[in-house]
Amino acid sequence: MLASGWRGRAGRALYIGRVGRLLLSWSAALLCATSALAAQTPSGWQIVRSPKPLVDRGQAPGLGGQCRVAVPPDWAPGLSFKWATNMRSPPAANRGDVSLREFSPSRSFADAKRGVTRFSAPAAVFEDSGTRYWYRVSGSTTVLTEWEVIRAGHPVCAAHIGFNTPAMEPIAREIALSLQGTG
């Protein structure tokens, strides 16, 4: 009886030790994910989340809110789209806007790239990696510059960024770099 009781306590101690290590590793992973987002979010900026994606009939619905982007604190909701969150800079000479959307869970990064570039052809590519495709849209001018940023993940996230003066480019660049997904 004494031996089995001792094994029970030792077994519980081993179990508690394993659970503790598991919780510690989960906490560390969460901290890393949070700090990665914080590292790409300028101080004081607001985080905007994507709405639920449109999906083709028969496809699994998306969750919504799985993609996020950071925008300056004075930006406010702009045009209303069922499939995209739109944010705009305050009314002024320097205008900027961003539309954030998430693709259905069944869409791959390559498929999303093909779909977006079909409607917004690239003029100059800034980044074409396995995780991000970022380019200036063909037809952009000095009056209006447009960028598309597509981020790999589950789901794939995309942001359309527009700005009307070169002075807005550093802000647009921060927005583009902040695009993230949860998967």
OpenMM code with the backbone's topology and positions (N, CA, C; nanometers):
from openmm import Vec3, app, unit

residues = "MET LEU ALA SER GLY TRP ARG GLY ARG ALA GLY ARG ALA LEU TYR ILE GLY ARG VAL GLY ARG LEU LEU LEU SER TRP SER ALA ALA LEU LEU CYS ALA THR SER ALA LEU ALA ALA GLN THR PRO SER GLY TRP GLN ILE VAL ARG SER PRO LYS PRO LEU VAL ASP ARG GLY GLN ALA PRO GLY LEU GLY GLY GLN CYS ARG VAL ALA VAL PRO PRO ASP TRP ALA PRO GLY LEU SER PHE LYS TRP ALA THR ASN MET ARG SER PRO PRO ALA ALA ASN ARG GLY ASP VAL SER LEU ARG GLU PHE SER PRO SER ARG SER PHE ALA ASP ALA LYS ARG GLY VAL THR ARG PHE SER ALA PRO ALA ALA VAL PHE GLU ASP SER GLY THR ARG TYR TRP TYR ARG VAL SER GLY SER THR THR VAL LEU THR GLU TRP GLU VAL ILE ARG ALA GLY HIS PRO VAL CYS ALA ALA HIS ILE GLY PHE ASN THR PRO ALA MET GLU PRO ILE ALA ARG GLU ILE ALA LEU SER LEU GLN GLY THR GLY".split()
positions = [
    Vec3(0.0824, -0.1192, 0.0000),
    Vec3(0.0000, 0.0000, 0.0000),
    Vec3(0.0868, 0.1257, 0.0000),
    Vec3(0.1893, 0.1272, 0.0805),
    Vec3(0.2776, 0.2414, 0.0877),
    Vec3(0.3469, 0.2637, -0.0466),
    Vec3(0.3925, 0.1559, -0.1090),
    Vec3(0.4617, 0.1685, -0.2372),
    Vec3(0.3692, 0.2235, -0.3450),
    Vec3(0.2445, 0.1741, -0.3499),
    Vec3(0.1548, 0.2242, -0.4536),
    Vec3(0.1157, 0.3696, -0.4268),
    Vec3(0.1032, 0.4087, -0.2991),
    Vec3(0.0730, 0.5476, -0.2674),
    Vec3(0.1871, 0.6400, -0.3081),
    Vec3(0.3112, 0.5912, -0.2876),
    Vec3(0.4271, 0.6708, -0.3251),
    Vec3(0.4320, 0.6889, -0.4770),
    Vec3(0.4049, 0.5784, -0.5496),
    Vec3(0.4036, 0.5882, -0.6958),
    Vec3(0.2954, 0.6843, -0.7424),
    Vec3(0.1830, 0.6866, -0.6731),
    Vec3(0.0752, 0.7777, -0.7095),
    Vec3(0.1167, 0.9232, -0.6942),
    Vec3(0.1822, 0.9533, -0.5827),
    Vec3(0.2286, 1.0916, -0.5621),
    Vec3(0.3371, 1.1276, -0.6615),
    Vec3(0.4290, 1.0363, -0.6873),
    Vec3(0.5359, 1.0619, -0.7845),
    Vec3(0.4772, 1.0777, -0.9242),
    Vec3(0.3792, 0.9942, -0.9532),
    Vec3(0.3131, 1.0049, -1.0839),
    Vec3(0.2438, 1.1392, -1.0994),
    Vec3(0.1767, 1.1832, -0.9917),
    Vec3(0.1116, 1.3151, -0.9968),
    Vec3(0.2145, 1.4251, -1.0139),
    Vec3(0.3268, 1.4143, -0.9455),
    Vec3(0.4321, 1.5155, -0.9567),
    Vec3(0.4863, 1.5206, -1.0994),
    Vec3(0.5081, 1.4029, -1.1593),
    Vec3(0.5543, 1.4004, -1.2988),
    Vec3(0.4511, 1.4624, -1.3913),
    Vec3(0.3238, 1.4280, -1.3695),
    Vec3(0.2155, 1.4833, -1.4523),
    Vec3(0.2093, 1.6348, -1.4384),
    Vec3(0.2148, 1.6852, -1.3154),
    Vec3(0.2099, 1.8306, -1.2924),
    Vec3(0.3304, 1.8980, -1.3567),
    Vec3(0.4473, 1.8324, -1.3493),
    Vec3(0.5671, 1.8878, -1.4132),
    Vec3(0.5511, 1.8972, -1.5640),
    Vec3(0.4929, 1.7944, -1.6240),
    Vec3(0.4707, 1.7960, -1.7698),
    Vec3(0.3705, 1.9038, -1.8092),
    Vec3(0.2616, 1.9139, -1.7344),
    Vec3(0.1608, 2.0160, -1.7636),
    Vec3(0.2220, 2.1542, -1.7486),
    Vec3(0.3021, 2.1735, -1.6461),
    Vec3(0.3683, 2.3034, -1.6247),
    Vec3(0.4586, 2.3393, -1.7412),
    Vec3(0.5378, 2.2424, -1.7888),
    Vec3(0.6260, 2.2686, -1.9037),
    Vec3(0.5446, 2.3000, -2.0288),
    Vec3(0.4330, 2.2302, -2.0472),
    Vec3(0.3467, 2.2543, -2.1625),
    Vec3(0.2885, 2.3951, -2.1560),
    Vec3(0.2382, 2.4352, -2.0396),
    Vec3(0.1842, 2.5701, -2.0240),
    Vec3(0.2919, 2.6754, -2.0454),
    Vec3(0.4117, 2.6497, -1.9978),
    Vec3(0.5223, 2.7429, -2.0163),
    Vec3(0.5556, 2.7583, -2.1640),
    Vec3(0.5581, 2.6474, -2.2385),
    Vec3(0.5893, 2.6566, -2.3819),
    Vec3(0.4780, 2.7299, -2.4575),
    Vec3(0.3512, 2.7058, -2.4209),
    Vec3(0.2405, 2.7789, -2.4852),
    Vec3(0.2494, 2.9269, -2.4552),
    Vec3(0.2822, 2.9611, -2.3319),
    Vec3(0.2951, 3.1022, -2.2939),
    Vec3(0.4070, 3.1685, -2.3727),
    Vec3(0.5182, 3.0985, -2.3890),
    Vec3(0.6309, 3.1529, -2.4647),
    Vec3(0.5921, 3.1746, -2.6105),
    Vec3(0.5190, 3.0798, -2.6690),
    Vec3(0.4750, 3.0945, -2.8084),
    Vec3(0.3807, 3.2131, -2.8240),
    Vec3(0.2881, 3.2293, -2.7302),
    Vec3(0.1960, 3.3423, -2.7344),
    Vec3(0.2696, 3.4739, -2.7193),
    Vec3(0.3673, 3.4782, -2.6300),
    Vec3(0.4469, 3.5989, -2.6102),
    Vec3(0.5236, 3.6342, -2.7372),
    Vec3(0.5810, 3.5334, -2.8032),
    Vec3(0.6540, 3.5578, -2.9289),
    Vec3(0.5599, 3.6120, -3.0360),
    Vec3(0.4412, 3.5539, -3.0487),
    Vec3(0.3448, 3.6000, -3.1493),
    Vec3(0.3012, 3.7429, -3.1198),
    Vec3(0.2767, 3.7729, -2.9931),
    Vec3(0.2348, 3.9079, -2.9554),
    Vec3(0.3465, 4.0077, -2.9800),
    Vec3(0.4700, 3.9708, -2.9449),
    Vec3(0.5804, 4.0637, -2.9646),
    Vec3(0.6108, 4.0826, -3.1122),
    Vec3(0.5864, 3.9802, -3.1965),
    Vec3(0.6074, 3.9955, -3.3413),
    Vec3(0.5111, 4.0985, -3.3977),
    Vec3(0.3851, 4.0943, -3.3542),
    Vec3(0.2885, 4.1932, -3.4009),
    Vec3(0.3248, 4.3308, -3.3470),
    Vec3(0.3638, 4.3367, -3.2200),
    Vec3(0.3998, 4.4654, -3.1608),
    Vec3(0.5217, 4.5249, -3.2300),
    Vec3(0.6149, 4.4397, -3.2733),
    Vec3(0.7343, 4.4892, -3.3406),
    Vec3(0.6996, 4.5520, -3.4746),
    Vec3(0.5899, 4.5100, -3.5367),
    Vec3(0.5524, 4.5638, -3.6661),
    Vec3(0.4393, 4.6649, -3.6558),
    Vec3(0.3991, 4.7016, -3.5351),
    Vec3(0.2934, 4.7995, -3.5161),
    Vec3(0.3534, 4.9253, -3.4558),
    Vec3(0.3548, 5.0356, -3.5302),
    Vec3(0.4084, 5.1594, -3.4739),
    Vec3(0.3291, 5.2008, -3.3491),
    Vec3(0.3981, 5.2615, -3.2565),
    Vec3(0.3381, 5.3028, -3.1297),
    Vec3(0.2163, 5.3928, -3.1509),
    Vec3(0.1067, 5.3583, -3.0834),
    Vec3(-0.0151, 5.4392, -3.0890),
    Vec3(-0.1081, 5.4068, -3.2045),
    Vec3(-0.0656, 5.3241, -3.2971),
    Vec3(-0.1514, 5.2912, -3.4118),
    Vec3(-0.2598, 5.1935, -3.3688),
    Vec3(-0.3697, 5.1938, -3.4427),
    Vec3(-0.4803, 5.1028, -3.4130),
    Vec3(-0.4737, 4.9783, -3.5019),
    Vec3(-0.5183, 4.8673, -3.4468),
    Vec3(-0.5223, 4.7405, -3.5212),
    Vec3(-0.6627, 4.7240, -3.5783),
    Vec3(-0.6692, 4.6973, -3.7077),
    Vec3(-0.7964, 4.6778, -3.7776),
    Vec3(-0.8021, 4.5321, -3.8221),
    Vec3(-0.9173, 4.4687, -3.8043),
    Vec3(-0.9350, 4.3273, -3.8408),
    Vec3(-1.0255, 4.3145, -3.9634),
    Vec3(-1.0058, 4.2057, -4.0343),
    Vec3(-1.0825, 4.1787, -4.1565),
    Vec3(-1.2230, 4.1292, -4.1236),
    Vec3(-1.3176, 4.1556, -4.2152),
    Vec3(-1.4516, 4.0975, -4.1982),
    Vec3(-1.4507, 3.9526, -4.2463),
    Vec3(-1.5647, 3.8886, -4.2343),
    Vec3(-1.5798, 3.7511, -4.2825),
    Vec3(-1.5610, 3.7500, -4.4348),
    Vec3(-1.4848, 3.6540, -4.4886),
    Vec3(-1.4621, 3.6520, -4.6330),
    Vec3(-1.5824, 3.5996, -4.7105),
    Vec3(-1.5906, 3.6422, -4.8354),
    Vec3(-1.6891, 3.5838, -4.9264),
    Vec3(-1.6360, 3.4489, -4.9693),
    Vec3(-1.7222, 3.3508, -4.9787),
    Vec3(-1.6794, 3.2176, -5.0216),
    Vec3(-1.7712, 3.1681, -5.1324),
    Vec3(-1.7162, 3.0825, -5.2162),
    Vec3(-1.7959, 3.0213, -5.3210),
    Vec3(-1.8908, 2.9197, -5.2596),
    Vec3(-2.0020, 2.8948, -5.3290),
    Vec3(-2.0996, 2.7970, -5.2813),
    Vec3(-2.0318, 2.6616, -5.2601),
    Vec3(-2.0601, 2.5998, -5.1468),
    Vec3(-2.0042, 2.4697, -5.1160),
    Vec3(-1.8714, 2.4744, -5.0420),
    Vec3(-1.8089, 2.5928, -5.0326),
    Vec3(-1.6831, 2.6039, -4.9605),
    Vec3(-1.7084, 2.6287, -4.8124),
    Vec3(-1.6121, 2.5927, -4.7314),
    Vec3(-1.6228, 2.6178, -4.5877),
    Vec3(-1.6171, 2.7687, -4.5634),
    Vec3(-1.7056, 2.8204, -4.4791),
    Vec3(-1.7029, 2.9644, -4.4524),
    Vec3(-1.5802, 3.0026, -4.3712),
    Vec3(-1.5323, 3.1235, -4.3924),
    Vec3(-1.4213, 3.1750, -4.3140),
    Vec3(-1.4729, 3.2289, -4.1811),
    Vec3(-1.3818, 3.2521, -4.0904),
    Vec3(-1.4191, 3.2998, -3.9576),
    Vec3(-1.4358, 3.4513, -3.9518),
    Vec3(-1.3545, 3.5243, -4.0288),
    Vec3(-1.3518, 3.6690, -4.0174),
    Vec3(-1.2617, 3.7092, -3.9025),
    Vec3(-1.2007, 3.8259, -3.9141),
    Vec3(-1.1130, 3.8745, -3.8097),
    Vec3(-0.9782, 3.8059, -3.8035),
    Vec3(-0.9468, 3.7220, -3.9024),
    Vec3(-0.8218, 3.6464, -3.9008),
    Vec3(-0.7042, 3.7250, -3.9588),
    Vec3(-0.7325, 3.8343, -4.0286),
    Vec3(-0.6277, 3.9190, -4.0854),
    Vec3(-0.6320, 4.0538, -4.0145),
    Vec3(-0.5153, 4.1142, -4.0007),
    Vec3(-0.5118, 4.2443, -3.9339),
    Vec3(-0.4022, 4.3305, -3.9937),
    Vec3(-0.4242, 4.4599, -3.9783),
    Vec3(-0.3294, 4.5584, -4.0275),
    Vec3(-0.3313, 4.6759, -3.9295),
    Vec3(-0.2212, 4.7468, -3.9191),
    Vec3(-0.2133, 4.8629, -3.8313),
    Vec3(-0.2274, 4.9898, -3.9138),
    Vec3(-0.3050, 5.0857, -3.8638),
    Vec3(-0.3224, 5.2157, -3.9299),
    Vec3(-0.3026, 5.3262, -3.8262),
    Vec3(-0.2703, 5.4483, -3.8712),
    Vec3(-0.2518, 5.5584, -3.7762),
    Vec3(-0.3766, 5.5798, -3.6893),
    Vec3(-0.3574, 5.6351, -3.5700),
    Vec3(-0.4690, 5.6488, -3.4758),
    Vec3(-0.5812, 5.7410, -3.5224),
    Vec3(-0.5516, 5.8348, -3.6127),
    Vec3(-0.6550, 5.9280, -3.6575),
    Vec3(-0.7310, 5.8801, -3.7810),
    Vec3(-0.7014, 5.7610, -3.8299),
    Vec3(-0.7749, 5.7068, -3.9444),
    Vec3(-0.9095, 5.6538, -3.8972),
    Vec3(-1.0090, 5.6631, -3.9843),
    Vec3(-1.1460, 5.6229, -3.9496),
    Vec3(-1.2028, 5.5340, -4.0599),
    Vec3(-1.3117, 5.4611, -4.0302),
    Vec3(-1.3741, 5.3782, -4.1341),
    Vec3(-1.4122, 5.4602, -4.2567),
    Vec3(-1.3874, 5.4021, -4.3728),
    Vec3(-1.4194, 5.4682, -4.4991),
    Vec3(-1.5381, 5.4000, -4.5649),
    Vec3(-1.5224, 5.3662, -4.6913),
    Vec3(-1.6284, 5.2987, -4.7654),
    Vec3(-1.6629, 5.1662, -4.6988),
    Vec3(-1.7871, 5.1254, -4.7122),
    Vec3(-1.8320, 5.0016, -4.6504),
    Vec3(-1.8442, 4.8922, -4.7556),
    Vec3(-1.7700, 4.7838, -4.7350),
    Vec3(-1.7761, 4.6676, -4.8224),
    Vec3(-1.8083, 4.5464, -4.7366),
    Vec3(-1.8862, 4.4534, -4.7901),
    Vec3(-1.9196, 4.3322, -4.7161),
    Vec3(-1.7961, 4.2440, -4.6985),
    Vec3(-1.7038, 4.2464, -4.7933),
    Vec3(-1.5893, 4.1570, -4.7950),
    Vec3(-1.4589, 4.2232, -4.7512),
    Vec3(-1.4592, 4.3540, -4.7229),
    Vec3(-1.3346, 4.4226, -4.6876),
    Vec3(-1.3605, 4.5318, -4.5848),
    Vec3(-1.2627, 4.5513, -4.4976),
    Vec3(-1.2640, 4.6621, -4.4031),
    Vec3(-1.1854, 4.7749, -4.4668),
    Vec3(-1.2427, 4.8933, -4.4729),
    Vec3(-1.1768, 5.0079, -4.5345),
    Vec3(-1.1530, 5.1154, -4.4298),
    Vec3(-1.0313, 5.1661, -4.4245),
    Vec3(-0.9951, 5.2752, -4.3335),
    Vec3(-0.9335, 5.3879, -4.4152),
    Vec3(-0.9635, 5.5133, -4.3748),
    Vec3(-0.9139, 5.6308, -4.4470),
    Vec3(-0.8485, 5.7294, -4.3528),
    Vec3(-0.7537, 5.8028, -4.4100),
    Vec3(-0.6912, 5.9116, -4.3342),
    Vec3(-0.7927, 6.0245, -4.3195),
    Vec3(-0.7699, 6.1172, -4.2256),
    Vec3(-0.8630, 6.2293, -4.2106),
    Vec3(-0.8636, 6.3163, -4.3368),
    Vec3(-0.9742, 6.3861, -4.3607),
    Vec3(-0.9794, 6.4745, -4.4792),
    Vec3(-0.8690, 6.5790, -4.4737),
    Vec3(-0.7826, 6.5746, -4.5715),
    Vec3(-0.6711, 6.6689, -4.5818),
    Vec3(-0.6115, 6.6554, -4.7206),
    Vec3(-0.5095, 6.7311, -4.7474),
    Vec3(-0.4448, 6.7240, -4.8792),
    Vec3(-0.3774, 6.5884, -4.8993),
    Vec3(-0.3189, 6.5331, -4.7933),
    Vec3(-0.2526, 6.4033, -4.8027),
    Vec3(-0.3533, 6.2952, -4.7671),
    Vec3(-0.4019, 6.2251, -4.8671),
    Vec3(-0.5044, 6.1219, -4.8449),
    Vec3(-0.4437, 5.9841, -4.8576),
    Vec3(-0.4918, 5.8959, -4.7739),
    Vec3(-0.4515, 5.7565, -4.7810),
    Vec3(-0.5685, 5.6688, -4.7414),
    Vec3(-0.5705, 5.5479, -4.7921),
    Vec3(-0.6721, 5.4514, -4.7506),
    Vec3(-0.6179, 5.3103, -4.7650),
    Vec3(-0.6805, 5.2191, -4.6923),
    Vec3(-0.6449, 5.0790, -4.6996),
    Vec3(-0.7726, 4.9968, -4.6924),
    Vec3(-0.7801, 4.8934, -4.7754),
    Vec3(-0.8896, 4.7966, -4.7704),
    Vec3(-0.8286, 4.6620, -4.7362),
    Vec3(-0.8755, 4.6019, -4.6276),
    Vec3(-0.8231, 4.4759, -4.5777),
    Vec3(-0.9251, 4.3657, -4.6000),
    Vec3(-0.8791, 4.2529, -4.6522),
    Vec3(-0.9698, 4.1402, -4.6733),
    Vec3(-0.8968, 4.0090, -4.6452),
    Vec3(-0.9755, 3.9088, -4.6115),
    Vec3(-0.9198, 3.7749, -4.5958),
    Vec3(-0.9867, 3.6833, -4.6971),
    Vec3(-0.9098, 3.5902, -4.7482),
    Vec3(-0.9615, 3.4954, -4.8456),
    Vec3(-1.0233, 3.3763, -4.7743),
    Vec3(-1.1088, 3.3036, -4.8448),
    Vec3(-1.1716, 3.1856, -4.7860),
    Vec3(-1.0623, 3.0851, -4.7500),
    Vec3(-1.0869, 3.0019, -4.6506),
    Vec3(-0.9850, 2.9071, -4.6051),
    Vec3(-0.9344, 2.8131, -4.7141),
    Vec3(-1.0132, 2.7905, -4.8178),
    Vec3(-0.9722, 2.6978, -4.9231),
    Vec3(-0.8774, 2.7611, -5.0256),
    Vec3(-0.8589, 2.8938, -5.0225),
    Vec3(-0.7711, 2.9605, -5.1199),
    Vec3(-0.6255, 2.9527, -5.0771),
    Vec3(-0.5402, 2.9144, -5.1695),
    Vec3(-0.3967, 2.9087, -5.1426),
    Vec3(-0.3340, 3.0452, -5.1710),
    Vec3(-0.2112, 3.0629, -5.1270),
    Vec3(-0.1366, 3.1864, -5.1520),
    Vec3(-0.1199, 3.2086, -5.3022),
    Vec3(-0.0818, 3.1031, -5.3749),
    Vec3(-0.0631, 3.1139, -5.5203),
    Vec3(-0.1945, 3.1504, -5.5896),
    Vec3(-0.3043, 3.0902, -5.5466),
    Vec3(-0.4354, 3.1190, -5.6052),
    Vec3(-0.4773, 3.2631, -5.5762),
    Vec3(-0.4525, 3.3108, -5.4552),
    Vec3(-0.4860, 3.4491, -5.4197),
    Vec3(-0.4026, 3.5472, -5.5026),
    Vec3(-0.2742, 3.5168, -5.5213),
    Vec3(-0.1882, 3.6025, -5.6037),
    Vec3(-0.2423, 3.6115, -5.7462),
    Vec3(-0.2788, 3.4964, -5.8030),
    Vec3(-0.3331, 3.4956, -5.9404),
    Vec3(-0.4603, 3.5786, -5.9486),
    Vec3(-0.5496, 3.5618, -5.8515),
    Vec3(-0.6760, 3.6347, -5.8531),
    Vec3(-0.6586, 3.7846, -5.8396),
    Vec3(-0.5733, 3.8275, -5.7477),
    Vec3(-0.5538, 3.9714, -5.7257),
    Vec3(-0.4838, 4.0342, -5.8450),
    Vec3(-0.3794, 3.9702, -5.8978),
    Vec3(-0.3062, 4.0292, -6.0103),
    Vec3(-0.3886, 4.0302, -6.1391),
    Vec3(-0.4901, 3.9470, -6.1463),
    Vec3(-0.5779, 3.9492, -6.2636),
    Vec3(-0.6533, 4.0826, -6.2722),
    Vec3(-0.6896, 4.1369, -6.1570),
    Vec3(-0.7661, 4.2617, -6.1546),
    Vec3(-0.6807, 4.3847, -6.1269),
    Vec3(-0.5667, 4.3671, -6.0647),
    Vec3(-0.4752, 4.4776, -6.0347),
    Vec3(-0.3355, 4.4339, -6.0773),
    Vec3(-0.3049, 4.4550, -6.2046),
    Vec3(-0.1785, 4.4072, -6.2603),
    Vec3(-0.0594, 4.4780, -6.1966),
    Vec3(0.0493, 4.4048, -6.1716),
    Vec3(0.1688, 4.4655, -6.1133),
    Vec3(0.2454, 4.5517, -6.2136),
    Vec3(0.2926, 4.6673, -6.1668),
    Vec3(0.3803, 4.7518, -6.2478),
    Vec3(0.5238, 4.7380, -6.1967),
    Vec3(0.5416, 4.7326, -6.0651),
    Vec3(0.6727, 4.7150, -6.0039),
    Vec3(0.6548, 4.6291, -5.8787),
    Vec3(0.7336, 4.5236, -5.8676),
    Vec3(0.7239, 4.4326, -5.7536),
    Vec3(0.8280, 4.4724, -5.6493),
    Vec3(0.7821, 4.4945, -5.5259),
    Vec3(0.8714, 4.5281, -5.4148),
    Vec3(0.9205, 4.4027, -5.3438),
    Vec3(0.8326, 4.3037, -5.3292),
    Vec3(0.8700, 4.1789, -5.2626),
    Vec3(0.7885, 4.0644, -5.3217),
    Vec3(0.8578, 3.9569, -5.3536),
    Vec3(0.7930, 3.8350, -5.4016),
    Vec3(0.8613, 3.7181, -5.3329),
    Vec3(0.8156, 3.6887, -5.2109),
    Vec3(0.8745, 3.5806, -5.1323),
    Vec3(0.7682, 3.4734, -5.1095),
    Vec3(0.8025, 3.3730, -5.0355),
    Vec3(0.7067, 3.2679, -5.0058),
    Vec3(0.5993, 3.3091, -4.9071),
    Vec3(0.6188, 3.4263, -4.8434),
    Vec3(0.5217, 3.4715, -4.7429),
    Vec3(0.4521, 3.6020, -4.7777),
    Vec3(0.5099, 3.6805, -4.8679),
    Vec3(0.4482, 3.8090, -4.9003),
    Vec3(0.4707, 3.8428, -5.0477),
    Vec3(0.3663, 3.8960, -5.1102),
    Vec3(0.3754, 3.9484, -5.2469),
    Vec3(0.3260, 4.0917, -5.2397),
    Vec3(0.4139, 4.1873, -5.2713),
    Vec3(0.3855, 4.3294, -5.2540),
    Vec3(0.4283, 4.4026, -5.3806),
    Vec3(0.3354, 4.4760, -5.4389),
    Vec3(0.3676, 4.5438, -5.5644),
    Vec3(0.2890, 4.6727, -5.5823),
    Vec3(0.3406, 4.7580, -5.6744),
    Vec3(0.2694, 4.8792, -5.7151),
    Vec3(0.1785, 4.8402, -5.8299),
    Vec3(0.0551, 4.8847, -5.8221),
    Vec3(-0.0461, 4.8506, -5.9212),
    Vec3(-0.0207, 4.9285, -6.0510),
    Vec3(-0.0331, 4.8597, -6.1627),
    Vec3(-0.0211, 4.9232, -6.2938),
    Vec3(-0.1283, 5.0304, -6.3068),
    Vec3(-0.0918, 5.1447, -6.3612),
    Vec3(-0.1869, 5.2549, -6.3743),
    Vec3(-0.1736, 5.3554, -6.2610),
    Vec3(-0.0903, 5.3221, -6.1594),
    Vec3(-0.0636, 5.4186, -6.0532),
    Vec3(0.0067, 5.5392, -6.1143),
    Vec3(-0.0255, 5.6554, -6.0638),
    Vec3(0.0322, 5.7795, -6.1152),
    Vec3(0.0870, 5.8611, -5.9996),
    Vec3(0.1346, 5.9801, -6.0301),
    Vec3(0.1792, 6.0691, -5.9224),
    Vec3(0.0597, 6.1253, -5.8458),
    Vec3(-0.0593, 6.1191, -5.9061),
    Vec3(-0.1803, 6.1666, -5.8394),
    Vec3(-0.2332, 6.0606, -5.7428),
    Vec3(-0.2261, 5.9338, -5.7797),
    Vec3(-0.2721, 5.8258, -5.6931),
    Vec3(-0.1817, 5.7038, -5.7120),
    Vec3(-0.1174, 5.6647, -5.6044),
    Vec3(-0.0343, 5.5443, -5.6047),
    Vec3(-0.1115, 5.4357, -5.5325),
    Vec3(-0.1143, 5.3158, -5.5909),
    Vec3(-0.1847, 5.2029, -5.5308),
    Vec3(-0.0899, 5.0850, -5.5169),
    Vec3(-0.0969, 5.0198, -5.4023),
    Vec3(-0.0187, 4.9000, -5.3761),
    Vec3(-0.1124, 4.7857, -5.3400),
    Vec3(-0.0714, 4.6653, -5.3723),
    Vec3(-0.1371, 4.5435, -5.3252),
    Vec3(-0.0344, 4.4671, -5.2432),
    Vec3(-0.0773, 4.4174, -5.1284),
    Vec3(0.0069, 4.3342, -5.0440),
    Vec3(-0.0730, 4.2082, -5.0117),
    Vec3(-0.0141, 4.0934, -5.0417),
    Vec3(-0.0801, 3.9648, -5.0153),
    Vec3(0.0116, 3.8877, -4.9212),
    Vec3(-0.0441, 3.8395, -4.8129),
    Vec3(0.0343, 3.7701, -4.7103),
    Vec3(-0.0107, 3.6244, -4.7003),
    Vec3(0.0850, 3.5322, -4.7119),
    Vec3(0.0546, 3.3893, -4.7015),
    Vec3(0.0143, 3.3552, -4.5593),
    Vec3(-0.0656, 3.2534, -4.5460),
    Vec3(-0.1088, 3.2059, -4.4145),
    Vec3(-0.2379, 3.1292, -4.4311),
    Vec3(-0.2969, 3.0972, -4.3194),
    Vec3(-0.4270, 3.0292, -4.3234),
    Vec3(-0.5226, 3.1079, -4.2360),
    Vec3(-0.5971, 3.1998, -4.2910),
    Vec3(-0.6192, 3.2252, -4.4337),
    Vec3(-0.5150, 3.3216, -4.4926),
    Vec3(-0.5187, 3.3338, -4.6244),
    Vec3(-0.4376, 3.4321, -4.6951),
    Vec3(-0.5019, 3.5689, -4.6729),
    Vec3(-0.4190, 3.6700, -4.6468),
    Vec3(-0.4672, 3.8063, -4.6214),
    Vec3(-0.4191, 3.8987, -4.7326),
    Vec3(-0.4969, 4.0034, -4.7612),
    Vec3(-0.4573, 4.1007, -4.8633),
    Vec3(-0.4996, 4.2403, -4.8211),
    Vec3(-0.4177, 4.3375, -4.8603),
    Vec3(-0.4488, 4.4779, -4.8346),
    Vec3(-0.4247, 4.5570, -4.9621),
    Vec3(-0.5190, 4.6432, -4.9959),
    Vec3(-0.5044, 4.7372, -5.1076),
    Vec3(-0.4813, 4.8731, -5.0432),
    Vec3(-0.3676, 4.9339, -5.0717),
    Vec3(-0.3290, 5.0606, -5.0095),
    Vec3(-0.3188, 5.1665, -5.1176),
    Vec3(-0.3821, 5.2814, -5.0946),
    Vec3(-0.3754, 5.3929, -5.1890),
    Vec3(-0.3352, 5.5208, -5.1184),
    Vec3(-0.2553, 5.6030, -5.1862),
    Vec3(-0.2174, 5.7325, -5.1294),
    Vec3(-0.1918, 5.8303, -5.2428),
    Vec3(-0.2092, 5.9619, -5.2135),
    Vec3(-0.2060, 6.0599, -5.3221),
    Vec3(-0.0836, 6.1498, -5.3244),
    Vec3(0.0070, 6.1387, -5.2296),
    Vec3(0.1292, 6.2196, -5.2335),
    Vec3(0.2472, 6.1354, -5.1865),
    Vec3(0.3671, 6.1677, -5.2319),
    Vec3(0.4857, 6.0957, -5.1845),
    Vec3(0.5036, 6.1065, -5.0325),
    Vec3(0.4505, 6.2110, -4.9712),
    Vec3(0.4618, 6.2272, -4.8258),
    Vec3(0.3899, 6.1148, -4.7508),
    Vec3(0.2927, 6.0508, -4.8128),
    Vec3(0.2183, 5.9417, -4.7496),
    Vec3(0.2890, 5.8065, -4.7640),
    Vec3(0.3926, 5.7989, -4.8470),
    Vec3(0.4569, 5.6699, -4.8720),
    Vec3(0.5134, 5.6038, -4.7457),
    Vec3(0.5799, 5.6766, -4.6544),
    Vec3(0.6290, 5.6090, -4.5331),
    Vec3(0.5154, 5.5488, -4.4490),
    Vec3(0.4022, 5.6148, -4.4430),
    Vec3(0.2870, 5.5613, -4.3694),
    Vec3(0.2344, 5.4374, -4.4405),
    Vec3(0.2232, 5.4454, -4.5732),
    Vec3(0.1755, 5.3308, -4.6514),
    Vec3(0.2694, 5.2111, -4.6343),
    Vec3(0.3987, 5.2373, -4.6282),
    Vec3(0.4970, 5.1296, -4.6093),
    Vec3(0.4777, 5.0627, -4.4727),
    Vec3(0.4553, 5.1411, -4.3679),
    Vec3(0.4304, 5.0847, -4.2340),
    Vec3(0.3032, 4.9988, -4.2338),
    Vec3(0.2007, 5.0463, -4.3037),
    Vec3(0.0760, 4.9694, -4.3132),
    Vec3(0.1009, 4.8375, -4.3844),
    Vec3(0.1741, 4.8439, -4.4962),
    Vec3(0.2031, 4.7219, -4.5733),
    Vec3(0.2813, 4.6205, -4.4897),
    Vec3(0.3773, 4.6678, -4.4145),
    Vec3(0.4604, 4.5770, -4.3333),
    Vec3(0.3848, 4.5209, -4.2131),
    Vec3(0.2774, 4.5873, -4.1729),
    Vec3(0.2021, 4.5402, -4.0563),
    Vec3(0.0981, 4.4325, -4.0902),
    Vec3(0.0728, 4.4083, -4.2197),
    Vec3(-0.0275, 4.3086, -4.2585),
    Vec3(0.0103, 4.1718, -4.2048),
    Vec3(-0.0809, 4.1121, -4.1274),
    Vec3(-0.0561, 3.9811, -4.0679),
    Vec3(-0.1835, 3.8994, -4.0644),
    Vec3(-0.1652, 3.7715, -4.0558),
    Vec3(-0.2755, 3.6790, -4.0335),
    Vec3(-0.2512, 3.6035, -3.9045),
    Vec3(-0.3512, 3.5359, -3.8581),
    Vec3(-0.3358, 3.4617, -3.7327),
    Vec3(-0.2867, 3.3208, -3.7576),
    Vec3(-0.2949, 3.2737, -3.8831),
    Vec3(-0.2543, 3.1359, -3.9110),
    Vec3(-0.1181, 3.1241, -3.9688),
] * unit.nanometer
topology = app.Topology()
chain = topology.addChain("A")
for resn in residues:
    res = topology.addResidue(resn, chain)
    for name in ("N", "CA", "C"):
        topology.addAtom(name, app.Element.getBySymbol(name[0]), res)
